[in-house]
Amino acid sequence: MHHQLSSGDVIADRRADYARMLEEGGEPDAAAELMEQALELVPAWAAGWYRLATYLEKAGRADAAIEAYRRTLAFDPDDIFGATLKLAILGDVATPDRPPSRYVERLFDDYADRFESALVEKLDYSVPQKLAALIASTGRRYERAVDLGCGTGLLGPEIRGRVDRLEGFDLSQNMLVKAAEKQVYDSLAQADLSLAPDLSGLFADAARHRADLVTAADVLMYLGNLESVFAIIGELAASGADIAFSVEDAGDGEGFHLAPSLRYAHSESYVRALLARHGLQILATVKSVIRKDGGKPVSGILFLTRKPA
C-alpha cells in the first residue's frame, strides 16, 4: 500500500508536483487531469488519490471527488488521510462518531513543528489563556492536574503556577516532544482519547492517583461523540475535582456536527446533557471567539465543571 506522499515512481511524482503547482495557481481542473495521469502509472497510490479528490472537490466535481476519496480509502484502510471525514462532508456517508485515530495522529505529527506559530500568530488562538482564567476564578490550588490532548503544551505554562504536579497526554508523539521542551510538565505520555478508558493501559497511573484538575483545551473538536472522553475523565477525576474544557460551538441544535474544517462542533445542549449524565456540575460557561479559520472567527464555549465531593 502506498501511504507515503511519494509514489515511488519518478515520472508520477513529477506529474503530481506539476499538478500541485496548477492547483495553487487556481487551476484545479487542470491539476486533476494531470493527477489522473500520475495515477495511471501508480494506481495503488493512496496519497495520490487523496490529492486528486481534493482537486476535483475544488473544481466543483463532487461526484468524481467522492469516487476518488473512496479509492483513497480502498488503498488506505487505516484512513490516515481522513477520507471518511471528507466523504461525510460531501454527504456520501454518515458523520462518524469520531475521526480515524491514525488520521489525527498523522495530522498532528506533521503539524507539530509549525503548530504554535500557526495557531497563536496567524489564527489568534486564545483558549489556553481563557481556560486558565476560568480555572483561576476558583481560587484553588491543585495537587495533581491532568492535561488531556496537551499538544505542544500551550496550556501548561498558563496553569503551572497553581498546580503541584502536571501530567500531559496526547495522541501525537511529535507534539509530546514539543511539550517536553517547555519543561513545565512532570510527565508526558501518549494516549488516545477516542478509546474507552483502559485502566490497565496508559491512563492507569494517572487514574490510580486521581486528579483534582482535568483539562482539555481545544481537543474535543477532534472527537464527535464525547462519551469516551468523559468516561476517561470520570476515571481520572477525584471527588471534588474541577474539569475545564472547550468545544467549538455548534449553535442551536441537540448534538454535534462535522464542520468543513474537519473538526467537530458541539451544541451547548449536547454538552450539558453529557455533563448531567456523568454527574458533573457546571460552575461557569463562557462563549467566546476561540480562533480564526479561513480568516473568519470560530465561536467556542468554555466550560468549568466540578465532580461532586
Summary of the structure (lengths in Angstrom):
residues: 309
radius of gyration: 20.8
end to end distance: 52.1
largest distance: 65.2
contacts: 1045
relative contact order: 0.10
helix: 45%
strand: 23%
